[in-house]
């Protein structure tokens, strides 16, 4: 496979291709194929953008129909049939049955655009500039979203101070700390040095932070804290949403209703670019064009997004996430943890992490990922120091392919452990 053009002309900022040095040419479901026809099991899933699999036939079919119909492809934020049909399905088949009442803002092509919009709107609604976010979070790489993100490597690349955000210890960091009480103390203590925020931003499952699902009771506590203090609660469901945790929204397990929700990745169906901000109606105080972008509302993304929602509902993808998530957890507990007592794991639904910190950290986890790739399994790492091997298969993956990938993972961890003894 010739990679000369990439290495000669593409920016050195490229990253995933360094871990997976193949030229991928085709894909279907949870299988990818390089130019030589070699087959790979995909546990990476486009970082969560391919919850319905590569080239899902139903979604692709709807896109082909639209392309062949001569439907408008670009229209800024003007009215179109594609947008109308997407909004109708989202509101009437997803939001309302869940008791959720949100206006939908089309923000742009990628998740950080939605978080930037949420930041701006939260400040506009409350008149306050500071925001709070949890340590271990990842909310995007543009400057506003990056001010929330805590990863040092990403923040150091900004080249400018990142402010107007106070980072709160995540609930797993100090088990003895009552984080809700800590946040209340910051507000009540006139010597805390921390200003009241416009919003509390959170991922209910910190993915890049190392696969940490926040307990449902903690999520409820955050909702109550925000209500008590007049703070907006913003849930970033960009990676954990779209049925990955076993419900369409990751916060449903706690029975809470955020003030705002950001969505991207799999809301575009098969990797089509789309990002949305869901807003409670009384907080939708935008003036026309106060926040805009040339590609807010890609028409083909609306088509793919509508088809994806239909597929999700018609094929019980939420229940499949729960069922297959149990398969993954059982396999980790029964087949992988016994390989070495220093391994641990965390996860929910179809997002899991195997923590290798006590086995050599990032050196060990990198060897595992490399060994997996050598055996034709694609997955990545996450967490502090990249110590966590991250499993994120598509919720629609076939059981046989899921088990094939899990057995490759076990084989790879076994090989790396034997290599260090």
Number of C-alpha atoms within 10 A of each C-alpha: 10 9 10 9 8 12 11 9 8 10 9 9 6 10 9 9 11 8 14 18 12 17 14 18 11 14 18 13 21 26 20 20 18 16 13 11 11 11 17 21 27 27 25 20 25 19 18 25 24 27 35 30 25 24 18 22 14 14 22 18 14 16 20 13 12 18 14 8 9 8 14 14 15 15 14 14 18 8 9 15 13 23 21 12 15 21 17 13 16 16 17 11 14 17 15 12 10 15 9 15 16 21 16 19 20 23 29 23 23 21 26 26 29 29 31 22 22 29 21 17 22 28 17 16 16 15 11 16 18 19 24 23 25 21 20 25 27 25 29 21 18 14 18 22 21 24 23 30 25 18 18 9 9 13 18 11 10 14 8 9 10 16 14 15 23 19 18 16 17 19 19 13 11 10 9 8 13 12 20 16 12 13 17 14 13 15 17 12 10 10 9 10 9 16 17 19 25 26 28 24 25 26 27 25 25 25 25 21 21 27 25 25 21 19 15 16 12 16 19 17 17 20 22 15 19 20 12 10 12 13 22 24 24 26 25 32 24 29 28 30 28 31 27 30 28 25 20 22 24 25 25 14 16 17 13 16 19 21 23 26 27 29 29 31 28 32 28 30 32 25 23 23 25 30 28 28 25 23 22 16 13 10 17 18 12 12 7 7 8 9 14 16 14 13 18 22 26 26 26 24 25 26 26 32 30 26 25 26 26 18 17 22 16 9 12 12 24 21 18 21 27 20 15 22 23 15 17 23 20 12 16 22 12 11 13 23 16 11 14 12 10 13 17 17 20 17 24 22 26 29 28 25 25 23 26 22 20 12 17 13 16 21 14 22 27 21 17 26 24 20 21 25 22 14 17 20 26 26 26 24 24 22 23 17 16 22 24 30 26 28 26 25 33 29 31 24 22 13 11 9 16 21 15 13 24 23 17 19 25 18 16 22 22 16 14 18 15 10 9 9 5
